[in-house]
Amino acid sequence: MQEEMTIEEIYSEFDSEWVLVEDPVTDDALNVLRGKVLCHSRDRDEVYRKAISPRVKRFAMLYTGKIPEGTEVLL
């Protein structure tokens, strides 16, 4: 899969999944607006393995679900 999608299309099509976006187009605050979806999965580790492949140079990792209350996120 290497289809360019808007952020709205990504959230709509891949509900509660991890999504790897190659060459994301961002706004001034670095919010992803669109990009090429390389892969998606409910398994975060599967998407991380794809992200560290040598061929992926610039990417964004998105989670399209709701983060449970009380969960801490490290960036």
CHARMM-style PDB file with segment names, atoms N, HN, CA, C and O in Angstrom:
ATOM      1  N   MET     1       0.851  -1.177   0.000  1.00  0.00      PROA
ATOM      2  CA  MET     1       0.000   0.000   0.000  1.00  0.00      PROA
ATOM      3  C   MET     1       0.891   1.233   0.000  1.00  0.00      PROA
ATOM      4  O   MET     1       1.739   1.383   0.880  1.00  0.00      PROA
ATOM      5  N   GLN     2       0.713   2.099  -0.957  1.00  0.00      PROA
ATOM      6  HN  GLN     2       0.024   1.977  -1.671  1.00  0.00      PROA
ATOM      7  CA  GLN     2       1.459   3.350  -0.990  1.00  0.00      PROA
ATOM      8  C   GLN     2       0.594   4.417  -1.622  1.00  0.00      PROA
ATOM      9  O   GLN     2       0.951   5.011  -2.640  1.00  0.00      PROA
ATOM     10  N   GLU     3      -0.528   4.647  -1.014  1.00  0.00      PROA
ATOM     11  HN  GLU     3      -0.818   4.165  -0.187  1.00  0.00      PROA
ATOM     12  CA  GLU     3      -1.500   5.568  -1.558  1.00  0.00      PROA
ATOM     13  C   GLU     3      -1.513   6.839  -0.706  1.00  0.00      PROA
ATOM     14  O   GLU     3      -1.565   6.761   0.521  1.00  0.00      PROA
ATOM     15  N   GLU     4      -1.465   8.007  -1.352  1.00  0.00      PROA
ATOM     16  HN  GLU     4      -1.423   8.070  -2.349  1.00  0.00      PROA
ATOM     17  CA  GLU     4      -1.516   9.248  -0.590  1.00  0.00      PROA
ATOM     18  C   GLU     4      -2.946   9.506  -0.135  1.00  0.00      PROA
ATOM     19  O   GLU     4      -3.898   9.417  -0.910  1.00  0.00      PROA
ATOM     20  N   MET     5      -3.062   9.826   1.145  1.00  0.00      PROA
ATOM     21  HN  MET     5      -2.289   9.898   1.775  1.00  0.00      PROA
ATOM     22  CA  MET     5      -4.378  10.060   1.736  1.00  0.00      PROA
ATOM     23  C   MET     5      -4.317  11.302   2.611  1.00  0.00      PROA
ATOM     24  O   MET     5      -3.256  11.663   3.121  1.00  0.00      PROA
ATOM     25  N   THR     6      -5.466  11.955   2.781  1.00  0.00      PROA
ATOM     26  HN  THR     6      -6.328  11.663   2.367  1.00  0.00      PROA
ATOM     27  CA  THR     6      -5.549  13.071   3.735  1.00  0.00      PROA
ATOM     28  C   THR     6      -5.668  12.490   5.138  1.00  0.00      PROA
ATOM     29  O   THR     6      -5.965  11.306   5.298  1.00  0.00      PROA
ATOM     30  N   ILE     7      -5.438  13.311   6.145  1.00  0.00      PROA
ATOM     31  HN  ILE     7      -5.197  14.273   6.015  1.00  0.00      PROA
ATOM     32  CA  ILE     7      -5.535  12.854   7.526  1.00  0.00      PROA
ATOM     33  C   ILE     7      -6.961  12.390   7.841  1.00  0.00      PROA
ATOM     34  O   ILE     7      -7.154  11.437   8.596  1.00  0.00      PROA
ATOM     35  N   GLU     8      -7.941  13.055   7.268  1.00  0.00      PROA
ATOM     36  HN  GLU     8      -7.784  13.829   6.654  1.00  0.00      PROA
ATOM     37  CA  GLU     8      -9.339  12.658   7.486  1.00  0.00      PROA
ATOM     38  C   GLU     8      -9.603  11.268   6.906  1.00  0.00      PROA
ATOM     39  O   GLU     8     -10.284  10.453   7.528  1.00  0.00      PROA
ATOM     40  N   GLU     9      -9.065  11.000   5.717  1.00  0.00      PROA
ATOM     41  HN  GLU     9      -8.512  11.662   5.211  1.00  0.00      PROA
ATOM     42  CA  GLU     9      -9.234   9.687   5.092  1.00  0.00      PROA
ATOM     43  C   GLU     9      -8.539   8.599   5.918  1.00  0.00      PROA
ATOM     44  O   GLU     9      -9.068   7.499   6.077  1.00  0.00      PROA
ATOM     45  N   ILE    10      -7.356   8.915   6.440  1.00  0.00      PROA
ATOM     46  HN  ILE    10      -6.926   9.808   6.311  1.00  0.00      PROA
ATOM     47  CA  ILE    10      -6.613   7.953   7.254  1.00  0.00      PROA
ATOM     48  C   ILE    10      -7.416   7.579   8.499  1.00  0.00      PROA
ATOM     49  O   ILE    10      -7.589   6.397   8.796  1.00  0.00      PROA
ATOM     50  N   TYR    11      -7.910   8.592   9.231  1.00  0.00      PROA
ATOM     51  HN  TYR    11      -7.769   9.552   8.990  1.00  0.00      PROA
ATOM     52  CA  TYR    11      -8.684   8.319  10.442  1.00  0.00      PROA
ATOM     53  C   TYR    11      -9.977   7.576  10.121  1.00  0.00      PROA
ATOM     54  O   TYR    11     -10.412   6.735  10.907  1.00  0.00      PROA
ATOM     55  N   SER    12     -10.585   7.864   9.004  1.00  0.00      PROA
ATOM     56  HN  SER    12     -10.232   8.548   8.365  1.00  0.00      PROA
ATOM     57  CA  SER    12     -11.835   7.223   8.621  1.00  0.00      PROA
ATOM     58  C   SER    12     -11.623   5.758   8.226  1.00  0.00      PROA
ATOM     59  O   SER    12     -12.412   4.892   8.603  1.00  0.00      PROA
ATOM     60  N   GLU    13     -10.571   5.488   7.477  1.00  0.00      PROA
ATOM     61  HN  GLU    13      -9.930   6.192   7.171  1.00  0.00      PROA
ATOM     62  CA  GLU    13     -10.357   4.139   6.956  1.00  0.00      PROA
ATOM     63  C   GLU    13      -9.690   3.189   7.950  1.00  0.00      PROA
ATOM     64  O   GLU    13      -9.954   1.987   7.925  1.00  0.00      PROA
ATOM     65  N   PHE    14      -8.831   3.713   8.821  1.00  0.00      PROA
ATOM     66  HN  PHE    14      -8.616   4.690   8.841  1.00  0.00      PROA
ATOM     67  CA  PHE    14      -8.044   2.854   9.717  1.00  0.00      PROA
ATOM     68  C   PHE    14      -8.382   3.148  11.178  1.00  0.00      PROA
ATOM     69  O   PHE    14      -7.532   3.634  11.924  1.00  0.00      PROA
ATOM     70  N   ASP    15      -9.595   2.862  11.583  1.00  0.00      PROA
ATOM     71  HN  ASP    15     -10.285   2.467  10.977  1.00  0.00      PROA
ATOM     72  CA  ASP    15     -10.057   3.151  12.939  1.00  0.00      PROA
ATOM     73  C   ASP    15      -9.317   2.295  13.971  1.00  0.00      PROA
ATOM     74  O   ASP    15      -9.237   1.073  13.843  1.00  0.00      PROA
ATOM     75  N   SER    16      -8.782   2.960  14.992  1.00  0.00      PROA
ATOM     76  HN  SER    16      -8.847   3.952  15.096  1.00  0.00      PROA
ATOM     77  CA  SER    16      -8.073   2.299  16.103  1.00  0.00      PROA
ATOM     78  C   SER    16      -6.896   1.439  15.621  1.00  0.00      PROA
ATOM     79  O   SER    16      -6.690   0.323  16.098  1.00  0.00      PROA
ATOM     80  N   GLU    17      -6.135   1.982  14.669  1.00  0.00      PROA
ATOM     81  HN  GLU    17      -6.303   2.888  14.282  1.00  0.00      PROA
ATOM     82  CA  GLU    17      -4.950   1.290  14.155  1.00  0.00      PROA
ATOM     83  C   GLU    17      -3.737   2.215  14.207  1.00  0.00      PROA
ATOM     84  O   GLU    17      -3.865   3.438  14.275  1.00  0.00      PROA
ATOM     85  N   TRP    18      -2.569   1.602  14.172  1.00  0.00      PROA
ATOM     86  HN  TRP    18      -2.466   0.609  14.116  1.00  0.00      PROA
ATOM     87  CA  TRP    18      -1.319   2.328  14.002  1.00  0.00      PROA
ATOM     88  C   TRP    18      -1.088   2.473  12.505  1.00  0.00      PROA
ATOM     89  O   TRP    18      -1.269   1.518  11.749  1.00  0.00      PROA
ATOM     90  N   VAL    19      -0.687   3.671  12.074  1.00  0.00      PROA
ATOM     91  HN  VAL    19      -0.540   4.447  12.688  1.00  0.00      PROA
ATOM     92  CA  VAL    19      -0.525   3.946  10.649  1.00  0.00      PROA
ATOM     93  C   VAL    19       0.843   4.596  10.422  1.00  0.00      PROA
ATOM     94  O   VAL    19       1.203   5.563  11.094  1.00  0.00      PROA
ATOM     95  N   LEU    20       1.587   4.056   9.477  1.00  0.00      PROA
ATOM     96  HN  LEU    20       1.295   3.270   8.931  1.00  0.00      PROA
ATOM     97  CA  LEU    20       2.889   4.596   9.093  1.00  0.00      PROA
ATOM     98  C   LEU    20       2.699   5.431   7.830  1.00  0.00      PROA
ATOM     99  O   LEU    20       2.271   4.918   6.796  1.00  0.00      PROA
ATOM    100  N   VAL    21       3.022   6.720   7.921  1.00  0.00      PROA
ATOM    101  HN  VAL    21       3.370   7.136   8.761  1.00  0.00      PROA
ATOM    102  CA  VAL    21       2.838   7.655   6.810  1.00  0.00      PROA
ATOM    103  C   VAL    21       4.216   8.127   6.343  1.00  0.00      PROA
ATOM    104  O   VAL    21       4.964   8.739   7.106  1.00  0.00      PROA
ATOM    105  N   GLU    22       4.537   7.840   5.097  1.00  0.00      PROA
ATOM    106  HN  GLU    22       3.929   7.343   4.477  1.00  0.00      PROA
ATOM    107  CA  GLU    22       5.820   8.247   4.522  1.00  0.00      PROA
ATOM    108  C   GLU    22       5.698   9.649   3.924  1.00  0.00      PROA
ATOM    109  O   GLU    22       4.669  10.001   3.348  1.00  0.00      PROA
ATOM    110  N   ASP    23       6.761  10.441   4.068  1.00  0.00      PROA
ATOM    111  HN  ASP    23       7.597  10.154   4.536  1.00  0.00      PROA
ATOM    112  CA  ASP    23       6.819  11.810   3.542  1.00  0.00      PROA
ATOM    113  C   ASP    23       5.557  12.607   3.878  1.00  0.00      PROA
ATOM    114  O   ASP    23       4.876  13.108   2.984  1.00  0.00      PROA
ATOM    115  N   PRO    24       5.249  12.720   5.177  1.00  0.00      PROA
ATOM    116  CA  PRO    24       4.024  13.436   5.553  1.00  0.00      PROA
ATOM    117  C   PRO    24       4.113  14.919   5.220  1.00  0.00      PROA
ATOM    118  O   PRO    24       5.165  15.541   5.368  1.00  0.00      PROA
ATOM    119  N   VAL    25       3.007  15.467   4.776  1.00  0.00      PROA
ATOM    120  HN  VAL    25       2.152  14.962   4.656  1.00  0.00      PROA
ATOM    121  CA  VAL    25       2.875  16.912   4.590  1.00  0.00      PROA
ATOM    122  C   VAL    25       2.297  17.433   5.901  1.00  0.00      PROA
ATOM    123  O   VAL    25       1.270  16.945   6.373  1.00  0.00      PROA
ATOM    124  N   THR    26       2.963  18.427   6.487  1.00  0.00      PROA
ATOM    125  HN  THR    26       3.798  18.824   6.104  1.00  0.00      PROA
ATOM    126  CA  THR    26       2.545  18.938   7.791  1.00  0.00      PROA
ATOM    127  C   THR    26       2.267  20.431   7.742  1.00  0.00      PROA
ATOM    128  O   THR    26       2.680  21.126   6.814  1.00  0.00      PROA
ATOM    129  N   ASP    27       1.559  20.911   8.758  1.00  0.00      PROA
ATOM    130  HN  ASP    27       1.224  20.346   9.512  1.00  0.00      PROA
ATOM    131  CA  ASP    27       1.350  22.345   8.893  1.00  0.00      PROA
ATOM    132  C   ASP    27       2.488  22.930   9.735  1.00  0.00      PROA
ATOM    133  O   ASP    27       3.435  22.216  10.067  1.00  0.00      PROA
ATOM    134  N   ASP    28       2.409  24.203  10.080  1.00  0.00      PROA
ATOM    135  HN  ASP    28       1.641  24.783   9.810  1.00  0.00      PROA
ATOM    136  CA  ASP    28       3.477  24.859  10.844  1.00  0.00      PROA
ATOM    137  C   ASP    28       3.681  24.254  12.231  1.00  0.00      PROA
ATOM    138  O   ASP    28       4.777  24.331  12.786  1.00  0.00      PROA
ATOM    139  N   ALA    29       2.637  23.655  12.789  1.00  0.00      PROA
ATOM    140  HN  ALA    29       1.747  23.592  12.338  1.00  0.00      PROA
ATOM    141  CA  ALA    29       2.721  23.031  14.115  1.00  0.00      PROA
ATOM    142  C   ALA    29       3.089  21.544  14.009  1.00  0.00      PROA
ATOM    143  O   ALA    29       3.033  20.815  15.000  1.00  0.00      PROA
ATOM    144  N   LEU    30       3.464  21.104  12.813  1.00  0.00      PROA
ATOM    145  HN  LEU    30       3.510  21.695  12.008  1.00  0.00      PROA
ATOM    146  CA  LEU    30       3.858  19.729  12.512  1.00  0.00      PROA
ATOM    147  C   LEU    30       2.726  18.712  12.648  1.00  0.00      PROA
ATOM    148  O   LEU    30       2.979  17.524  12.850  1.00  0.00      PROA
ATOM    149  N   ASN    31       1.496  19.167  12.539  1.00  0.00      PROA
ATOM    150  HN  ASN    31       1.291  20.132  12.375  1.00  0.00      PROA
ATOM    151  CA  ASN    31       0.353  18.262  12.466  1.00  0.00      PROA
ATOM    152  C   ASN    31       0.317  17.668  11.067  1.00  0.00      PROA
ATOM    153  O   ASN    31       0.450  18.392  10.080  1.00  0.00      PROA
ATOM    154  N   VAL    32       0.140  16.362  10.976  1.00  0.00      PROA
ATOM    155  HN  VAL    32       0.032  15.775  11.778  1.00  0.00      PROA
ATOM    156  CA  VAL    32       0.103  15.687   9.679  1.00  0.00      PROA
ATOM    157  C   VAL    32      -1.182  16.061   8.945  1.00  0.00      PROA
ATOM    158  O   VAL    32      -2.276  15.959   9.501  1.00  0.00      PROA
ATOM    159  N   LEU    33      -1.042  16.492   7.696  1.00  0.00      PROA
ATOM    160  HN  LEU    33      -0.153  16.575   7.244  1.00  0.00      PROA
ATOM    161  CA  LEU    33      -2.184  16.846   6.851  1.00  0.00      PROA
ATOM    162  C   LEU    33      -2.498  15.743   5.847  1.00  0.00      PROA
ATOM    163  O   LEU    33      -3.663  15.459   5.567  1.00  0.00      PROA
ATOM    164  N   ARG    34      -1.445  15.123   5.307  1.00  0.00      PROA
ATOM    165  HN  ARG    34      -0.499  15.354   5.534  1.00  0.00      PROA
ATOM    166  CA  ARG    34      -1.607  14.031   4.346  1.00  0.00      PROA
ATOM    167  C   ARG    34      -0.251  13.366   4.122  1.00  0.00      PROA
ATOM    168  O   ARG    34       0.785  13.880   4.544  1.00  0.00      PROA
ATOM    169  N   GLY    35      -0.276  12.229   3.457  1.00  0.00      PROA
ATOM    170  HN  GLY    35      -1.117  11.812   3.113  1.00  0.00      PROA
ATOM    171  CA  GLY    35       0.954  11.519   3.143  1.00  0.00      PROA
ATOM    172  C   GLY    35       0.650  10.144   2.580  1.00  0.00      PROA
ATOM    173  O   GLY    35      -0.511   9.750   2.461  1.00  0.00      PROA
ATOM    174  N   LYS    36       1.700   9.422   2.234  1.00  0.00      PROA
ATOM    175  HN  LYS    36       2.643   9.742   2.330  1.00  0.00      PROA
ATOM    176  CA  LYS    36       1.570   8.078   1.666  1.00  0.00      PROA
ATOM    177  C   LYS    36       1.495   7.061   2.805  1.00  0.00      PROA
ATOM    178  O   LYS    36       2.401   6.977   3.633  1.00  0.00      PROA
ATOM    179  N   VAL    37       0.430   6.309   2.837  1.00  0.00      PROA
ATOM    180  HN  VAL    37      -0.306   6.378   2.164  1.00  0.00      PROA
ATOM    181  CA  VAL    37       0.273   5.265   3.851  1.00  0.00      PROA
ATOM    182  C   VAL    37       1.092   4.047   3.420  1.00  0.00      PROA
ATOM    183  O   VAL    37       0.800   3.417   2.403  1.00  0.00      PROA
ATOM    184  N   LEU    38       2.119   3.726   4.205  1.00  0.00      PROA
ATOM    185  HN  LEU    38       2.357   4.238   5.030  1.00  0.00      PROA
ATOM    186  CA  LEU    38       2.963   2.566   3.886  1.00  0.00      PROA
ATOM    187  C   LEU    38       2.388   1.289   4.472  1.00  0.00      PROA
ATOM    188  O   LEU    38       2.386   0.248   3.816  1.00  0.00      PROA
ATOM    189  N   CYS    39       1.903   1.364   5.698  1.00  0.00      PROA
ATOM    190  HN  CYS    39       1.905   2.210   6.230  1.00  0.00      PROA
ATOM    191  CA  CYS    39       1.290   0.198   6.303  1.00  0.00      PROA
ATOM    192  C   CYS    39       0.430   0.635   7.475  1.00  0.00      PROA
ATOM    193  O   CYS    39       0.532   1.761   7.963  1.00  0.00      PROA
ATOM    194  N   HSD    40      -0.421  -0.285   7.914  1.00  0.00      PROA
ATOM    195  HN  HSD    40      -0.504  -1.199   7.518  1.00  0.00      PROA
ATOM    196  CA  HSD    40      -1.291  -0.030   9.059  1.00  0.00      PROA
ATOM    197  C   HSD    40      -1.599  -1.355   9.721  1.00  0.00      PROA
ATOM    198  O   HSD    40      -1.649  -2.394   9.063  1.00  0.00      PROA
ATOM    199  N   SER    41      -1.804  -1.313  11.026  1.00  0.00      PROA
ATOM    200  HN  SER    41      -1.763  -0.469  11.561  1.00  0.00      PROA
ATOM    201  CA  SER    41      -2.086  -2.533  11.767  1.00  0.00      PROA
ATOM    202  C   SER    41      -2.574  -2.175  13.161  1.00  0.00      PROA
ATOM    203  O   SER    41      -2.287  -1.088  13.664  1.00  0.00      PROA
ATOM    204  N   ARG    42      -3.299  -3.073  13.778  1.00  0.00      PROA
ATOM    205  HN  ARG    42      -3.531  -3.956  13.370  1.00  0.00      PROA
ATOM    206  CA  ARG    42      -3.658  -2.906  15.188  1.00  0.00      PROA
ATOM    207  C   ARG    42      -2.460  -3.244  16.071  1.00  0.00      PROA
ATOM    208  O   ARG    42      -2.440  -2.898  17.252  1.00  0.00      PROA
ATOM    209  N   ASP    43      -1.463  -3.919  15.500  1.00  0.00      PROA
ATOM    210  HN  ASP    43      -1.479  -4.200  14.541  1.00  0.00      PROA
ATOM    211  CA  ASP    43      -0.245  -4.301  16.218  1.00  0.00      PROA
ATOM    212  C   ASP    43       0.825  -3.228  15.995  1.00  0.00      PROA
ATOM    213  O   ASP    43       1.389  -3.109  14.907  1.00  0.00      PROA
ATOM    214  N   ARG    44       1.087  -2.458  17.042  1.00  0.00      PROA
ATOM    215  HN  ARG    44       0.629  -2.555  17.925  1.00  0.00      PROA
ATOM    216  CA  ARG    44       2.058  -1.354  16.953  1.00  0.00      PROA
ATOM    217  C   ARG    44       3.429  -1.852  16.525  1.00  0.00      PROA
ATOM    218  O   ARG    44       4.085  -1.217  15.699  1.00  0.00      PROA
ATOM    219  N   ASP    45       3.873  -2.977  17.074  1.00  0.00      PROA
ATOM    220  HN  ASP    45       3.340  -3.493  17.745  1.00  0.00      PROA
ATOM    221  CA  ASP    45       5.210  -3.479  16.766  1.00  0.00      PROA
ATOM    222  C   ASP    45       5.387  -3.812  15.287  1.00  0.00      PROA
ATOM    223  O   ASP    45       6.469  -3.625  14.731  1.00  0.00      PROA
ATOM    224  N   GLU    46       4.340  -4.299  14.661  1.00  0.00      PROA
ATOM    225  HN  GLU    46       3.461  -4.451  15.113  1.00  0.00      PROA
ATOM    226  CA  GLU    46       4.399  -4.600  13.231  1.00  0.00      PROA
ATOM    227  C   GLU    46       4.686  -3.324  12.426  1.00  0.00      PROA
ATOM    228  O   GLU    46       5.492  -3.340  11.496  1.00  0.00      PROA
ATOM    229  N   VAL    47       4.029  -2.238  12.787  1.00  0.00      PROA
ATOM    230  HN  VAL    47       3.374  -2.226  13.542  1.00  0.00      PROA
ATOM    231  CA  VAL    47       4.223  -0.966  12.089  1.00  0.00      PROA
ATOM    232  C   VAL    47       5.605  -0.392  12.412  1.00  0.00      PROA
ATOM    233  O   VAL    47       6.255   0.167  11.528  1.00  0.00      PROA
ATOM    234  N   TYR    48       6.070  -0.517  13.663  1.00  0.00      PROA
ATOM    235  HN  TYR    48       5.542  -0.970  14.382  1.00  0.00      PROA
ATOM    236  CA  TYR    48       7.412  -0.051  14.031  1.00  0.00      PROA
ATOM    237  C   TYR    48       8.485  -0.762  13.226  1.00  0.00      PROA
ATOM    238  O   TYR    48       9.447  -0.136  12.783  1.00  0.00      PROA
ATOM    239  N   ARG    49       8.326  -2.079  13.030  1.00  0.00      PROA
ATOM    240  HN  ARG    49       7.544  -2.588  13.390  1.00  0.00      PROA
ATOM    241  CA  ARG    49       9.325  -2.826  12.244  1.00  0.00      PROA
ATOM    242  C   ARG    49       9.438  -2.268  10.825  1.00  0.00      PROA
ATOM    243  O   ARG    49      10.535  -2.166  10.275  1.00  0.00      PROA
ATOM    244  N   LYS    50       8.314  -1.916  10.248  1.00  0.00      PROA
ATOM    245  HN  LYS    50       7.423  -1.999  10.695  1.00  0.00      PROA
ATOM    246  CA  LYS    50       8.329  -1.327   8.899  1.00  0.00      PROA
ATOM    247  C   LYS    50       8.993   0.056   8.920  1.00  0.00      PROA
ATOM    248  O   LYS    50       9.709   0.422   7.988  1.00  0.00      PROA
ATOM    249  N   ALA    51       8.747   0.819   9.994  1.00  0.00      PROA
ATOM    250  HN  ALA    51       8.165   0.522  10.752  1.00  0.00      PROA
ATOM    251  CA  ALA    51       9.292   2.187  10.090  1.00  0.00      PROA
ATOM    252  C   ALA    51      10.816   2.204  10.159  1.00  0.00      PROA
ATOM    253  O   ALA    51      11.443   3.151   9.683  1.00  0.00      PROA
ATOM    254  N   ILE    52      11.413   1.177  10.740  1.00  0.00      PROA
ATOM    255  HN  ILE    52      10.904   0.408  11.126  1.00  0.00      PROA
ATOM    256  CA  ILE    52      12.870   1.186  10.879  1.00  0.00      PROA
ATOM    257  C   ILE    52      13.586   0.551   9.691  1.00  0.00      PROA
ATOM    258  O   ILE    52      14.809   0.407   9.707  1.00  0.00      PROA
ATOM    259  N   SER    53      12.837   0.176   8.672  1.00  0.00      PROA
ATOM    260  HN  SER    53      11.844   0.293   8.659  1.00  0.00      PROA
ATOM    261  CA  SER    53      13.493  -0.382   7.486  1.00  0.00      PROA
ATOM    262  C   SER    53      14.348   0.717   6.846  1.00  0.00      PROA
ATOM    263  O   SER    53      13.990   1.894   6.887  1.00  0.00      PROA
ATOM    264  N   PRO    54      15.462   0.327   6.264  1.00  0.00      PROA
ATOM    265  CA  PRO    54      16.395   1.323   5.713  1.00  0.00      PROA
ATOM    266  C   PRO    54      15.803   2.220   4.627  1.00  0.00      PROA
ATOM    267  O   PRO    54      16.302   3.322   4.403  1.00  0.00      PROA
ATOM    268  N   ARG    55      14.765   1.774   3.964  1.00  0.00      PROA
ATOM    269  HN  ARG    55      14.359   0.878   4.146  1.00  0.00      PROA
ATOM    270  CA  ARG    55      14.242   2.549   2.845  1.00  0.00      PROA
ATOM    271  C   ARG    55      13.335   3.701   3.289  1.00  0.00      PROA
ATOM    272  O   ARG    55      13.123   4.635   2.516  1.00  0.00      PROA
ATOM    273  N   VAL    56      12.799   3.661   4.497  1.00  0.00      PROA
ATOM    274  HN  VAL    56      12.971   2.902   5.125  1.00  0.00      PROA
ATOM    275  CA  VAL    56      11.902   4.718   4.975  1.00  0.00      PROA
ATOM    276  C   VAL    56      12.749   5.814   5.620  1.00  0.00      PROA
ATOM    277  O   VAL    56      13.350   5.597   6.672  1.00  0.00      PROA
ATOM    278  N   LYS    57      12.797   6.976   5.000  1.00  0.00      PROA
ATOM    279  HN  LYS    57      12.309   7.153   4.145  1.00  0.00      PROA
ATOM    280  CA  LYS    57      13.657   8.072   5.477  1.00  0.00      PROA
ATOM    281  C   LYS    57      12.903   9.074   6.352  1.00  0.00      PROA
ATOM    282  O   LYS    57      13.386   9.445   7.422  1.00  0.00      PROA
ATOM    283  N   ARG    58      11.746   9.506   5.916  1.00  0.00      PROA
ATOM    284  HN  ARG    58      11.353   9.204   5.047  1.00  0.00      PROA
ATOM    285  CA  ARG    58      10.969  10.520   6.642  1.00  0.00      PROA
ATOM    286  C   ARG    58       9.552   9.988   6.804  1.00  0.00      PROA
ATOM    287  O   ARG    58       8.886   9.653   5.825  1.00  0.00      PROA
ATOM    288  N   PHE    59       9.098   9.914   8.061  1.00  0.00      PROA
ATOM    289  HN  PHE    59       9.639  10.186   8.857  1.00  0.00      PROA
ATOM    290  CA  PHE    59       7.786   9.319   8.287  1.00  0.00      PROA
ATOM    291  C   PHE    59       7.113   9.901   9.526  1.00  0.00      PROA
ATOM    292  O   PHE    59       7.739  10.580  10.339  1.00  0.00      PROA
ATOM    293  N   ALA    60       5.833   9.617   9.641  1.00  0.00      PROA
ATOM    294  HN  ALA    60       5.324   9.066   8.980  1.00  0.00      PROA
ATOM    295  CA  ALA    60       5.052   9.926  10.835  1.00  0.00      PROA
ATOM    296  C   ALA    60       4.346   8.648  11.248  1.00  0.00      PROA
ATOM    297  O   ALA    60       3.920   7.859  10.406  1.00  0.00      PROA
ATOM    298  N   MET    61       4.227   8.455  12.545  1.00  0.00      PROA
ATOM    299  HN  MET    61       4.573   9.096  13.230  1.00  0.00      PROA
ATOM    300  CA  MET    61       3.514   7.307  13.086  1.00  0.00      PROA
ATOM    301  C   MET    61       2.257   7.849  13.765  1.00  0.00      PROA
ATOM    302  O   MET    61       2.340   8.702  14.649  1.00  0.00      PROA
ATOM    303  N   LEU    62       1.105   7.353  13.352  1.00  0.00      PROA
ATOM    304  HN  LEU    62       1.037   6.660  12.634  1.00  0.00      PROA
ATOM    305  CA  LEU    62      -0.168   7.828  13.888  1.00  0.00      PROA
ATOM    306  C   LEU    62      -0.907   6.693  14.569  1.00  0.00      PROA
ATOM    307  O   LEU    62      -0.811   5.539  14.152  1.00  0.00      PROA
ATOM    308  N   TYR    63      -1.647   7.027  15.621  1.00  0.00      PROA
ATOM    309  HN  TYR    63      -1.725   7.965  15.959  1.00  0.00      PROA
ATOM    310  CA  TYR    63      -2.602   6.079  16.199  1.00  0.00      PROA
ATOM    311  C   TYR    63      -3.971   6.708  16.039  1.00  0.00      PROA
ATOM    312  O   TYR    63      -4.195   7.826  16.503  1.00  0.00      PROA
ATOM    313  N   THR    64      -4.884   6.013  15.395  1.00  0.00      PROA
ATOM    314  HN  THR    64      -4.702   5.104  15.018  1.00  0.00      PROA
ATOM    315  CA  THR    64      -6.174   6.598  15.030  1.00  0.00      PROA
ATOM    316  C   THR    64      -7.291   6.288  16.026  1.00  0.00      PROA
ATOM    317  O   THR    64      -8.451   6.627  15.792  1.00  0.00      PROA
ATOM    318  N   GLY    65      -6.938   5.648  17.128  1.00  0.00      PROA
ATOM    319  HN  GLY    65      -5.996   5.373  17.318  1.00  0.00      PROA
ATOM    320  CA  GLY    65      -7.947   5.338  18.136  1.00  0.00      PROA
ATOM    321  C   GLY    65      -7.917   6.339  19.274  1.00  0.00      PROA
ATOM    322  O   GLY    65      -7.172   7.319  19.253  1.00  0.00      PROA
ATOM    323  N   LYS    66      -8.742   6.066  20.259  1.00  0.00      PROA
ATOM    324  HN  LYS    66      -9.347   5.270  20.276  1.00  0.00      PROA
ATOM    325  CA  LYS    66      -8.783   6.904  21.454  1.00  0.00      PROA
ATOM    326  C   LYS    66      -7.807   6.335  22.473  1.00  0.00      PROA
ATOM    327  O   LYS    66      -7.844   5.140  22.769  1.00  0.00      PROA
ATOM    328  N   ILE    67      -6.936   7.179  23.011  1.00  0.00      PROA
ATOM    329  HN  ILE    67      -6.906   8.149  22.771  1.00  0.00      PROA
ATOM    330  CA  ILE    67      -5.977   6.739  24.003  1.00  0.00      PROA
ATOM    331  C   ILE    67      -6.711   6.647  25.342  1.00  0.00      PROA
ATOM    332  O   ILE    67      -7.331   7.618  25.776  1.00  0.00      PROA
ATOM    333  N   PRO    68      -6.643   5.488  25.995  1.00  0.00      PROA
ATOM    334  CA  PRO    68      -7.383   5.301  27.241  1.00  0.00      PROA
ATOM    335  C   PRO    68      -6.968   6.304  28.319  1.00  0.00      PROA
ATOM    336  O   PRO    68      -5.801   6.681  28.427  1.00  0.00      PROA
ATOM    337  N   GLU    69      -7.947   6.721  29.105  1.00  0.00      PROA
ATOM    338  HN  GLU    69      -8.895   6.415  29.018  1.00  0.00      PROA
ATOM    339  CA  GLU    69      -7.680   7.661  30.197  1.00  0.00      PROA
ATOM    340  C   GLU    69      -6.678   7.037  31.155  1.00  0.00      PROA
ATOM    341  O   GLU    69      -6.760   5.848  31.463  1.00  0.00      PROA
ATOM    342  N   GLY    70      -5.736   7.840  31.622  1.00  0.00      PROA
ATOM    343  HN  GLY    70      -5.670   8.806  31.372  1.00  0.00      PROA
ATOM    344  CA  GLY    70      -4.715   7.366  32.540  1.00  0.00      PROA
ATOM    345  C   GLY    70      -3.469   6.829  31.854  1.00  0.00      PROA
ATOM    346  O   GLY    70      -2.506   6.460  32.526  1.00  0.00      PROA
ATOM    347  N   THR    71      -3.472   6.779  30.521  1.00  0.00      PROA
ATOM    348  HN  THR    71      -4.254   7.078  29.975  1.00  0.00      PROA
ATOM    349  CA  THR    71      -2.326   6.302  29.768  1.00  0.00      PROA
ATOM    350  C   THR    71      -1.330   7.440  29.606  1.00  0.00      PROA
ATOM    351  O   THR    71      -1.715   8.569  29.298  1.00  0.00      PROA
ATOM    352  N   GLU    72      -0.054   7.147  29.813  1.00  0.00      PROA
ATOM    353  HN  GLU    72       0.259   6.230  30.063  1.00  0.00      PROA
ATOM    354  CA  GLU    72       0.992   8.146  29.600  1.00  0.00      PROA
ATOM    355  C   GLU    72       1.638   7.897  28.247  1.00  0.00      PROA
ATOM    356  O   GLU    72       1.871   6.753  27.857  1.00  0.00      PROA
ATOM    357  N   VAL    73       1.924   8.982  27.538  1.00  0.00      PROA
ATOM    358  HN  VAL    73       1.735   9.911  27.855  1.00  0.00      PROA
ATOM    359  CA  VAL    73       2.522   8.888  26.209  1.00  0.00      PROA
ATOM    360  C   VAL    73       3.881   9.592  26.241  1.00  0.00      PROA
ATOM    361  O   VAL    73       3.979  10.743  26.665  1.00  0.00      PROA
ATOM    362  N   LEU    74       4.921   8.897  25.792  1.00  0.00      PROA
ATOM    363  HN  LEU    74       4.841   7.961  25.448  1.00  0.00      PROA
ATOM    364  CA  LEU    74       6.262   9.470  25.692  1.00  0.00      PROA
ATOM    365  C   LEU    74       6.574   9.762  24.242  1.00  0.00      PROA
ATOM    366  O   LEU    74       6.303   8.940  23.368  1.00  0.00      PROA
ATOM    367  N   LEU    75       7.137  10.920  23.982  1.00  0.00      PROA
ATOM    368  HN  LEU    75       7.356  11.588  24.692  1.00  0.00      PROA
ATOM    369  CA  LEU    75       7.516  11.277  22.615  1.00  0.00      PROA
ATOM    370  C   LEU    75       9.010  11.358  22.501  1.00  0.00      PROA
ATOM    371  OT1 LEU    75       9.533  11.647  21.425  1.00  0.00      PROA
TER     372      LEU     75
END
